[in-house]
Amino acid sequence: MMRLCIFILLSGLYLQSCTSGPGAAEKEKGSDLSEAAGASGAPDVSGASAAPVKRFGMVTGLKPDRVDYYKQLHAAAWPGVLQKIKECNIRNYSIYLQKIGEAYFLFSYFEYTGSDFDADMQKMAADSTTRRWWKETDPTQLPLPETAAEGGIWTNMEEVFHTP
C-alpha cells in the first residue's frame, strides 16, 4: 500500500486520506488528489508558471509529549527532504502549531505548481530520504478520528475563502 505524502516536507504531512465529501469512502492512495477538499485551482498571479496553483490546507493532532521533538526536527529539516519537496512542485509550504485546550494541532498549507500532482506525489513517496523522515514524524502525530479510521494522518480542509 503506497501512501502519497506531500507534507513530508517537515512533518510527514500526508495526502493519503482524501475524500470527495462527507461520508465519502477514502480515495485509493495514488488517486487524483487534486480534486480533494482543500485543493484550489486558483491561477498563479505571479506569472512564474503556466500551470494553475492549487492550494492545500490540512490538519492533524500532535502528541503533547512530542511537541519539542517535532519542533526540533523541523528546525533542522533534512536537506534531501526539502529538495524533494521542491522537485515535486510544492511551494510556499508552512506548518503551524496551535494548542486548543490540552490538545495540540498542526495546520499545514502549501501550493502545488506542477501539472501532474499524482505523479509528483508518487515520486515523493518513492524517495528513501522522505520515507526515513516520515518514520520520524509519523509517531509524533495524532490523526483526527475520521482520518485515523481510514489509515491516514493528515485531514484535508475545505477552502472557504481566498483573496488573490
Secondary structure by P-SEA (a helix, b strand, c coil): ccccccccccccccccccccccccccccccccccccccccccccccccccbbbbbbbbbbbbcccaaaaaaaaaacccaaaaaaaaaacccbbbbbbbbcccbbbbbbbbbbccccaaaaaaaaaacaaaaaaaaaccccccccaaaaaacccbbbbbbccccc
